[in-house]
Amino acid sequence: MDDSSDGAFRLSGCLRPERCIVLERAGKREVLDKLIRLLSGPGGAGEEGEIARGIHARERLLSTGIGFGVAIPHVRLASVRGLEIAAALVRGGVADYGSPDAVPVRLVVMIVARTDQHELYLRVLSRLSSLLKEDGFRERVFGCADAAGLCAAFTED
């Protein structure tokens, strides 16, 4: 999580290559569970079951698909160690995600944060929203060949 000299917030401290995956096909539950596993465990944000309960409860309230082939599932929990991000590129798209525009989701960026990280959480959501509104950025991300490229697209902006 960097603030650059130009004042723009950077995601480089939140997203690492080992927290990025590229899948050919996946359903909504499968991609969410894969990202939850990436964010949990030793050195991760917190306990897998707790993160899973939070993410799936959030999805039951309202889909986190935002349109344009993008979803940003997110949760704040008292039990997590700190803010972490994981990302999945699904080449074939997730048709059952439930986005408002009904476009299959090709990019899922999951955020978990502690409940006391409100300001940082909002900065990350804001930065992601800004990046993902740009057609050129989305196309660059959708064209990534591997997890390292996916991570680089977000952290080298």
FIKOLZA-1660 file (N, C-alpha, C; in steps of 0.1 Angstrom, whole numbers, plus 5000, padded with zeros to 4 digits):
% residues 157
   i   px   py   pz ch aa at
   1 5008 4988 5000  A  M  N
   1 5000 5000 5000  A  M CA
   1 5009 5012 5000  A  M  C
   2 5010 5018 4989  A  D  N
   2 5019 5029 4987  A  D CA
   2 5012 5042 4983  A  D  C
   3 5017 5053 4988  A  D  N
   3 5013 5066 4983  A  D CA
   3 5025 5070 4975  A  D  C
   4 5023 5073 4962  A  S  N
   4 5034 5077 4953  A  S CA
   4 5036 5092 4954  A  S  C
   5 5047 5097 4948  A  S  N
   5 5050 5111 4949  A  S CA
   5 5040 5119 4941  A  S  C
   6 5032 5113 4932  A  D  N
   6 5022 5120 4925  A  D CA
   6 5008 5121 4933  A  D  C
   7 5008 5115 4945  A  G  N
   7 4997 5115 4953  A  G CA
   7 4987 5104 4951  A  G  C
   8 4989 5095 4941  A  A  N
   8 4980 5084 4938  A  A CA
   8 4983 5073 4948  A  A  C
   9 4972 5066 4952  A  F  N
   9 4973 5055 4961  A  F CA
   9 4977 5043 4952  A  F  C
  10 4986 5035 4957  A  R  N
  10 4991 5023 4949  A  R CA
  10 4987 5010 4957  A  R  C
  11 4984 4999 4950  A  L  N
  11 4980 4987 4955  A  L CA
  11 4992 4977 4958  A  L  C
  12 5004 4981 4955  A  S  N
  12 5015 4972 4956  A  S CA
  12 5018 4965 4969  A  S  C
  13 5014 4971 4980  A  G  N
  13 5015 4964 4993  A  G CA
  13 5004 4955 4997  A  G  C
  14 4993 4955 4989  A  C  N
  14 4981 4947 4992  A  C CA
  14 4980 4934 4984  A  C  C
  15 4986 4934 4972  A  L  N
  15 4984 4923 4963  A  L CA
  15 4998 4917 4958  A  L  C
  16 4999 4904 4960  A  R  N
  16 5012 4898 4956  A  R CA
  16 5009 4887 4946  A  R  C
  17 5019 4883 4938  A  P  N
  17 5017 4873 4928  A  P CA
  17 5011 4860 4933  A  P  C
  18 5015 4855 4945  A  E  N
  18 5010 4843 4950  A  E CA
  18 4995 4844 4954  A  E  C
  19 4989 4856 4954  A  R  N
  19 4975 4857 4957  A  R CA
  19 4967 4860 4944  A  R  C
  20 4973 4857 4933  A  C  N
  20 4966 4859 4920  A  C CA
  20 4966 4845 4913  A  C  C
  21 4954 4843 4906  A  I  N
  21 4953 4831 4898  A  I CA
  21 4946 4834 4885  A  I  C
  22 4949 4825 4875  A  V  N
  22 4942 4826 4862  A  V CA
  22 4935 4812 4860  A  V  C
  23 4922 4812 4858  A  L  N
  23 4914 4800 4856  A  L CA
  23 4908 4801 4842  A  L  C
  24 4906 4789 4837  A  E  N
  24 4900 4788 4824  A  E CA
  24 4885 4790 4825  A  E  C
  25 4879 4782 4835  A  R  N
  25 4865 4783 4838  A  R CA
  25 4863 4781 4853  A  R  C
  26 4852 4787 4858  A  A  N
  26 4848 4785 4872  A  A CA
  26 4834 4790 4874  A  A  C
  27 4827 4785 4884  A  G  N
  27 4814 4790 4888  A  G CA
  27 4817 4800 4899  A  G  C
  28 4807 4807 4903  A  K  N
  28 4809 4817 4914  A  K CA
  28 4814 4812 4927  A  K  C
  29 4808 4801 4932  A  R  N
  29 4812 4795 4945  A  R CA
  29 4827 4791 4944  A  R  C
  30 4830 4784 4932  A  E  N
  30 4844 4779 4931  A  E CA
  30 4854 4790 4931  A  E  C
  31 4852 4801 4924  A  V  N
  31 4862 4812 4923  A  V CA
  31 4863 4819 4937  A  V  C
  32 4852 4821 4943  A  L  N
  32 4852 4827 4957  A  L CA
  32 4860 4818 4966  A  L  C
  33 4857 4805 4966  A  D  N
  33 4864 4796 4975  A  D CA
  33 4879 4795 4973  A  D  C
  34 4883 4796 4960  A  K  N
  34 4898 4796 4957  A  K CA
  34 4904 4808 4962  A  K  C
  35 4898 4820 4960  A  L  N
  35 4903 4832 4965  A  L CA
  35 4904 4832 4981  A  L  C
  36 4894 4827 4987  A  I  N
  36 4894 4826 5002  A  I CA
  36 4905 4818 5007  A  I  C
  37 4908 4807 5000  A  R  N
  37 4920 4798 5004  A  R CA
  37 4933 4806 5002  A  R  C
  38 4934 4814 4991  A  L  N
  38 4946 4822 4989  A  L CA
  38 4948 4832 5000  A  L  C
  39 4937 4837 5006  A  L  N
  39 4938 4847 5016  A  L CA
  39 4939 4842 5030  A  L  C
  40 4938 4829 5032  A  S  N
  40 4938 4824 5046  A  S CA
  40 4950 4815 5048  A  S  C
  41 4951 4810 5060  A  G  N
  41 4962 4801 5064  A  G CA
  41 4974 4809 5069  A  G  C
  42 4986 4801 5070  A  P  N
  42 4998 4807 5075  A  P CA
  42 5002 4819 5067  A  P  C
  43 5005 4830 5074  A  G  N
  43 5009 4842 5067  A  G CA
  43 4998 4850 5060  A  G  C
  44 4986 4844 5060  A  G  N
  44 4975 4850 5053  A  G CA
  44 4967 4860 5062  A  G  C
  45 4956 4864 5058  A  A  N
  45 4948 4874 5065  A  A CA
  45 4941 4868 5077  A  A  C
  46 4938 4856 5076  A  G  N
  46 4930 4850 5088  A  G CA
  46 4926 4836 5085  A  G  C
  47 4917 4831 5094  A  E  N
  47 4912 4817 5093  A  E CA
  47 4902 4816 5082  A  E  C
  48 4904 4805 5074  A  E  N
  48 4896 4802 5062  A  E CA
  48 4881 4802 5064  A  E  C
  49 4877 4795 5075  A  G  N
  49 4862 4794 5077  A  G CA
  49 4856 4808 5080  A  G  C
  50 4863 4816 5088  A  E  N
  50 4858 4829 5092  A  E CA
  50 4857 4838 5079  A  E  C
  51 4867 4838 5071  A  I  N
  51 4867 4846 5059  A  I CA
  51 4856 4841 5050  A  I  C
  52 4854 4828 5048  A  A  N
  52 4844 4822 5040  A  A CA
  52 4830 4826 5045  A  A  C
  53 4828 4825 5058  A  R  N
  53 4815 4829 5063  A  R CA
  53 4812 4843 5060  A  R  C
  54 4821 4852 5062  A  G  N
  54 4820 4866 5059  A  G CA
  54 4817 4869 5044  A  G  C
  55 4825 4863 5035  A  I  N
  55 4823 4866 5021  A  I CA
  55 4810 4860 5016  A  I  C
  56 4807 4848 5020  A  H  N
  56 4794 4842 5015  A  H CA
  56 4782 4849 5021  A  H  C
  57 4783 4854 5033  A  A  N
  57 4772 4861 5039  A  A CA
  57 4770 4875 5031  A  A  C
  58 4781 4881 5028  A  R  N
  58 4780 4893 5020  A  R CA
  58 4774 4891 5006  A  R  C
  59 4777 4880 5000  A  E  N
  59 4772 4877 4987  A  E CA
  59 4757 4874 4987  A  E  C
  60 4753 4868 4998  A  R  N
  60 4738 4865 5000  A  R CA
  60 4730 4878 5001  A  R  C
  61 4736 4888 5007  A  L  N
  61 4729 4901 5008  A  L CA
  61 4727 4907 4995  A  L  C
  62 4738 4908 4987  A  L  N
  62 4738 4914 4974  A  L CA
  62 4750 4910 4966  A  L  C
  63 4749 4907 4954  A  S  N
  63 4761 4903 4946  A  S CA
  63 4771 4914 4945  A  S  C
  64 4783 4911 4946  A  T  N
  64 4794 4921 4945  A  T CA
  64 4799 4923 4930  A  T  C
  65 4791 4917 4921  A  G  N
  65 4794 4920 4907  A  G CA
  65 4791 4934 4904  A  G  C
  66 4800 4942 4898  A  I  N
  66 4798 4956 4896  A  I CA
  66 4795 4959 4882  A  I  C
  67 4796 4949 4873  A  G  N
  67 4794 4952 4859  A  G CA
  67 4807 4952 4851  A  G  C
  68 4806 4952 4838  A  F  N
  68 4817 4952 4829  A  F CA
  68 4827 4940 4831  A  F  C
  69 4821 4929 4835  A  G  N
  69 4829 4917 4837  A  G CA
  69 4838 4917 4850  A  G  C
  70 4834 4925 4860  A  V  N
  70 4842 4926 4872  A  V CA
  70 4833 4924 4884  A  V  C
  71 4839 4918 4894  A  A  N
  71 4833 4916 4908  A  A CA
  71 4844 4920 4918  A  A  C
  72 4839 4926 4929  A  I  N
  72 4848 4929 4940  A  I CA
  72 4842 4925 4953  A  I  C
  73 4843 4911 4956  A  P  N
  73 4838 4907 4969  A  P CA
  73 4846 4912 4980  A  P  C
  74 4840 4916 4991  A  H  N
  74 4848 4923 5002  A  H CA
  74 4841 4920 5015  A  H  C
  75 4849 4920 5026  A  V  N
  75 4844 4919 5039  A  V CA
  75 4854 4925 5049  A  V  C
  76 4848 4930 5060  A  R  N
  76 4857 4935 5071  A  R CA
  76 4853 4926 5083  A  R  C
  77 4863 4920 5089  A  L  N
  77 4862 4911 5101  A  L CA
  77 4871 4915 5112  A  L  C
  78 4867 4914 5124  A  A  N
  78 4876 4917 5135  A  A CA
  78 4887 4908 5137  A  A  C
  79 4885 4895 5132  A  S  N
  79 4895 4885 5133  A  S CA
  79 4906 4884 5124  A  S  C
  80 4906 4892 5113  A  V  N
  80 4917 4891 5103  A  V CA
  80 4929 4900 5107  A  V  C
  81 4941 4896 5103  A  R  N
  81 4953 4902 5106  A  R CA
  81 4955 4916 5100  A  R  C
  82 4950 4918 5088  A  G  N
  82 4951 4931 5081  A  G CA
  82 4945 4930 5067  A  G  C
  83 4946 4941 5060  A  L  N
  83 4940 4942 5047  A  L CA
  83 4948 4934 5037  A  L  C
  84 4942 4925 5030  A  E  N
  84 4948 4917 5020  A  E CA
  84 4939 4916 5007  A  E  C
  85 4945 4914 4996  A  I  N
  85 4937 4913 4983  A  I CA
  85 4941 4900 4976  A  I  C
  86 4932 4894 4970  A  A  N
  86 4935 4883 4960  A  A CA
  86 4927 4885 4948  A  A  C
  87 4932 4881 4936  A  A  N
  87 4925 4883 4924  A  A CA
  87 4925 4871 4915  A  A  C
  88 4914 4869 4908  A  A  N
  88 4913 4858 4899  A  A CA
  88 4908 4863 4885  A  A  C
  89 4915 4859 4875  A  L  N
  89 4911 4861 4861  A  L CA
  89 4905 4848 4856  A  L  C
  90 4892 4849 4852  A  V  N
  90 4885 4837 4847  A  V CA
  90 4883 4839 4832  A  V  C
  91 4891 4832 4824  A  R  N
  91 4891 4834 4810  A  R CA
  91 4877 4832 4804  A  R  C
  92 4870 4821 4808  A  G  N
  92 4857 4818 4802  A  G CA
  92 4845 4826 4809  A  G  C
  93 4848 4833 4819  A  G  N
  93 4838 4841 4826  A  G CA
  93 4830 4833 4835  A  G  C
  94 4824 4840 4845  A  V  N
  94 4816 4834 4855  A  V CA
  94 4801 4838 4852  A  V  C
  95 4794 4830 4845  A  A  N
  95 4781 4834 4841  A  A CA
  95 4771 4836 4852  A  A  C
  96 4773 4828 4863  A  D  N
  96 4763 4828 4874  A  D CA
  96 4766 4838 4885  A  D  C
  97 4774 4848 4882  A  Y  N
  97 4779 4857 4893  A  Y CA
  97 4767 4866 4898  A  Y  C
  98 4759 4870 4889  A  G  N
  98 4748 4879 4893  A  G CA
  98 4751 4894 4892  A  G  C
  99 4758 4898 4882  A  S  N
  99 4762 4912 4880  A  S CA
  99 4750 4919 4875  A  S  C
 100 4749 4932 4878  A  P  N
 100 4737 4940 4874  A  P CA
 100 4735 4941 4858  A  P  C
 101 4746 4940 4851  A  D  N
 101 4745 4941 4836  A  D CA
 101 4744 4927 4830  A  D  C
 102 4744 4916 4838  A  A  N
 102 4744 4902 4833  A  A CA
 102 4755 4898 4824  A  A  C
 103 4766 4906 4824  A  V  N
 103 4778 4902 4817  A  V CA
 103 4786 4892 4825  A  V  C
 104 4790 4881 4820  A  P  N
 104 4798 4872 4828  A  P CA
 104 4811 4878 4834  A  P  C
 105 4813 4875 4846  A  V  N
 105 4825 4881 4854  A  V CA
 105 4838 4874 4850  A  V  C
 106 4847 4882 4845  A  R  N
 106 4860 4877 4841  A  R CA
 106 4871 4880 4851  A  R  C
 107 4869 4890 4860  A  L  N
 107 4878 4894 4870  A  L CA
 107 4872 4895 4883  A  L  C
 108 4877 4888 4893  A  V  N
 108 4872 4888 4907  A  V CA
 108 4884 4893 4916  A  V  C
 109 4882 4904 4922  A  V  N
 109 4892 4910 4932  A  V CA
 109 4886 4910 4945  A  V  C
 110 4891 4901 4954  A  M  N
 110 4886 4899 4968  A  M CA
 110 4894 4907 4978  A  M  C
 111 4887 4914 4987  A  I  N
 111 4894 4922 4997  A  I CA
 111 4889 4918 5011  A  I  C
 112 4898 4915 5020  A  V  N
 112 4895 4913 5034  A  V CA
 112 4902 4923 5042  A  V  C
 113 4896 4929 5052  A  A  N
 113 4902 4938 5061  A  A CA
 113 4897 4937 5075  A  A  C
 114 4905 4942 5085  A  R  N
 114 4900 4943 5098  A  R CA
 114 4889 4953 5099  A  R  C
 115 4880 4952 5109  A  T  N
 115 4869 4962 5111  A  T CA
 115 4875 4976 5114  A  T  C
 116 4887 4976 5120  A  D  N
 116 4892 4990 5124  A  D CA
 116 4900 4996 5112  A  D  C
 117 4900 4990 5100  A  Q  N
 117 4908 4995 5089  A  Q CA
 117 4899 5003 5079  A  Q  C
 118 4889 5010 5084  A  H  N
 118 4879 5016 5076  A  H CA
 118 4885 5025 5065  A  H  C
 119 4894 5034 5069  A  E  N
 119 4900 5044 5060  A  E CA
 119 4908 5037 5049  A  E  C
 120 4917 5027 5053  A  L  N
 120 4925 5020 5043  A  L CA
 120 4916 5012 5033  A  L  C
 121 4906 5006 5039  A  Y  N
 121 4896 4998 5031  A  Y CA
 121 4889 5006 5021  A  Y  C
 122 4885 5018 5024  A  L  N
 122 4879 5027 5015  A  L CA
 122 4889 5032 5004  A  L  C
 123 4901 5034 5008  A  R  N
 123 4911 5039 4998  A  R CA
 123 4914 5028 4988  A  R  C
 124 4914 5015 4993  A  V  N
 124 4916 5004 4984  A  V CA
 124 4904 5002 4974  A  V  C
 125 4892 5003 4980  A  L  N
 125 4880 5002 4971  A  L CA
 125 4880 5013 4961  A  L  C
 126 4883 5025 4965  A  S  N
 126 4883 5037 4956  A  S CA
 126 4893 5035 4945  A  S  C
 127 4905 5030 4949  A  R  N
 127 4916 5028 4938  A  R CA
 127 4912 5018 4928  A  R  C
 128 4907 5006 4934  A  L  N
 128 4902 4996 4925  A  L CA
 128 4891 5001 4916  A  L  C
 129 4881 5008 4921  A  S  N
 129 4870 5013 4913  A  S CA
 129 4875 5022 4902  A  S  C
 130 4884 5031 4905  A  S  N
 130 4890 5040 4896  A  S CA
 130 4897 5033 4884  A  S  C
 131 4905 5023 4888  A  L  N
 131 4912 5015 4878  A  L CA
 131 4903 5007 4869  A  L  C
 132 4893 5001 4875  A  L  N
 132 4884 4992 4868  A  L CA
 132 4874 4999 4860  A  L  C
 133 4872 5012 4861  A  K  N
 133 4863 5019 4853  A  K CA
 133 4869 5022 4839  A  K  C
 134 4882 5021 4839  A  E  N
 134 4889 5024 4826  A  E CA
 134 4889 5012 4817  A  E  C
 135 4883 5014 4805  A  D  N
 135 4882 5004 4795  A  D CA
 135 4896 4998 4792  A  D  C
 136 4905 5006 4790  A  G  N
 136 4919 5002 4786  A  G CA
 136 4925 4993 4797  A  G  C
 137 4923 4997 4810  A  F  N
 137 4929 4989 4821  A  F CA
 137 4922 4975 4821  A  F  C
 138 4909 4975 4820  A  R  N
 138 4902 4962 4821  A  R CA
 138 4906 4953 4809  A  R  C
 139 4908 4959 4798  A  E  N
 139 4912 4950 4786  A  E CA
 139 4926 4945 4789  A  E  C
 140 4935 4953 4794  A  R  N
 140 4948 4949 4797  A  R CA
 140 4948 4937 4807  A  R  C
 141 4940 4939 4818  A  V  N
 141 4938 4928 4828  A  V CA
 141 4932 4915 4822  A  V  C
 142 4922 4917 4814  A  F  N
 142 4915 4905 4808  A  F CA
 142 4925 4898 4798  A  F  C
 143 4935 4905 4793  A  G  N
 143 4945 4898 4784  A  G CA
 143 4957 4893 4791  A  G  C
 144 4958 4893 4804  A  C  N
 144 4970 4888 4811  A  C CA
 144 4972 4873 4809  A  C  C
 145 4984 4869 4807  A  A  N
 145 4987 4855 4804  A  A CA
 145 4988 4846 4816  A  A  C
 146 4992 4852 4828  A  D  N
 146 4994 4844 4840  A  D CA
 146 4993 4853 4852  A  D  C
 147 4994 4846 4864  A  A  N
 147 4992 4853 4877  A  A CA
 147 5002 4864 4879  A  A  C
 148 5014 4863 4875  A  A  N
 148 5024 4873 4876  A  A CA
 148 5020 4886 4868  A  A  C
 149 5015 4884 4856  A  G  N
 149 5010 4895 4848  A  G CA
 149 4998 4902 4854  A  G  C
 150 4989 4894 4860  A  L  N
 150 4977 4899 4866  A  L CA
 150 4981 4908 4878  A  L  C
 151 4990 4903 4886  A  C  N
 151 4995 4911 4897  A  C CA
 151 5002 4924 4893  A  C  C
 152 5010 4923 4883  A  A  N
 152 5018 4934 4877  A  A CA
 152 5008 4945 4872  A  A  C
 153 4997 4941 4866  A  A  N
 153 4988 4950 4860  A  A CA
 153 4982 4959 4871  A  A  C
 154 4980 4954 4883  A  F  N
 154 4975 4962 4894  A  F CA
 154 4985 4969 4902  A  F  C
 155 4997 4964 4902  A  T  N
 155 5008 4970 4911  A  T CA
 155 5017 4979 4904  A  T  C
 156 5017 4979 4891  A  E  N
 156 5026 4988 4883  A  E CA
 156 5019 4999 4876  A  E  C
 157 5007 5002 4882  A  D  N
 157 4999 5013 4875  A  D CA
 157 5006 5027 4879  A  D  C
% end
